Amino acid sequence: FFLLSVTSTVEDKSSPCSKFQERRFWSAVKLLSNVLLWDGIVQEDTVRDLGLSKLLNRYLLLNLLNTPPGPDNIEKCSKVVACLPERWFQDLKSGSTLHELLNFCQHLLQ
């Protein structure tokens, strides 16, 4: 019963819990954007670790996985992609991605 109540509360977009989760997600996206702006100033490994390994894979992806497929999920994924520096992808082979983005890519494919 408790799990059912929590799930229905989060799925109800007007619930305080759902609104909190949305604010938390968009704040984390803003933080991701700001962290990735340090690319080229701070060592790339440090920026990728903080932005992708820690922020994207630990916090943002969890929210994305719990967002039902549809326009909301697409908007969230698009905003995350817009934060990523293009130069990180210039030397990659076609069909490949950064190691830290594998889980995010799997989500996009689903």
C-alpha positions in Angstrom: 0.0 0.0 0.0 2.7 2.5 0.9 4.7 1.9 -2.3 1.5 2.3 -4.3 0.7 5.6 -2.5 4.2 7.0 -3.1 4.2 6.0 -6.8 0.8 7.5 -7.4 1.9 10.7 -5.5 4.9 11.1 -7.7 3.0 10.4 -10.9 0.4 13.0 -10.0 2.0 16.1 -11.5 0.1 18.4 -9.2 1.3 16.7 -6.0 3.9 18.5 -3.9 6.2 15.5 -4.2 6.1 15.6 -8.0 6.6 19.3 -8.1 9.6 19.0 -5.8 11.1 16.3 -8.0 10.6 18.5 -11.1 12.3 21.5 -9.4 15.2 19.3 -8.3 15.6 17.9 -11.8 15.7 21.3 -13.5 18.1 22.7 -10.8 20.4 19.8 -11.5 20.2 20.5 -15.3 21.2 24.1 -14.6 24.1 22.9 -12.4 25.1 20.4 -15.2 25.1 23.3 -17.7 27.2 25.4 -15.4 29.7 22.6 -14.6 30.2 21.8 -18.3 30.9 25.5 -19.1 34.2 24.9 -17.2 35.3 22.7 -20.1 38.5 24.2 -21.6 39.3 26.0 -18.3 39.5 23.0 -15.9 41.0 19.7 -17.0 38.5 17.8 -19.2 38.7 14.6 -17.0 37.6 16.6 -14.0 34.7 18.3 -15.8 33.6 15.0 -17.3 33.8 13.2 -13.9 31.8 15.9 -12.1 29.3 16.6 -14.8 28.7 13.2 -16.3 29.7 10.5 -13.9 28.5 12.2 -10.8 25.7 14.6 -11.8 24.2 13.0 -14.9 24.6 9.4 -14.0 23.7 9.6 -10.3 20.9 12.2 -10.2 19.5 13.2 -13.6 19.4 9.7 -15.1 17.4 8.4 -12.1 14.7 11.1 -12.7 14.7 10.4 -16.5 14.2 6.7 -15.9 11.2 7.4 -13.7 9.6 9.9 -16.1 7.1 8.1 -18.3 7.9 8.1 -22.1 6.4 11.1 -23.8 6.9 14.8 -24.3 8.2 15.5 -20.8 10.9 12.9 -21.1 11.9 14.1 -24.5 12.1 17.7 -23.3 14.3 16.7 -20.3 16.6 14.6 -22.5 16.9 17.4 -25.0 17.9 19.9 -22.3 20.6 17.5 -21.0 22.0 17.0 -24.6 22.1 20.7 -25.1 24.5 21.1 -22.2 27.1 18.7 -23.6 30.1 20.4 -25.3 30.2 19.5 -29.0 34.0 19.2 -29.1 33.8 16.1 -26.9 32.2 14.3 -29.9 34.3 15.6 -32.7 36.9 12.8 -32.7 34.5 9.9 -31.9 33.9 7.2 -34.5 30.4 7.0 -36.0 28.0 5.1 -33.7 30.2 5.5 -30.6 29.9 7.8 -27.6 31.7 8.8 -24.4 32.0 6.0 -21.8 30.2 8.2 -19.2 27.2 8.6 -21.6 26.5 4.9 -22.2 23.6 4.7 -19.7 22.1 7.9 -21.0 22.4 6.6 -24.6 20.7 3.4 -23.6 17.8 5.5 -22.1 17.6 7.5 -25.4 17.4 4.3 -27.4 14.6 2.9 -25.3 
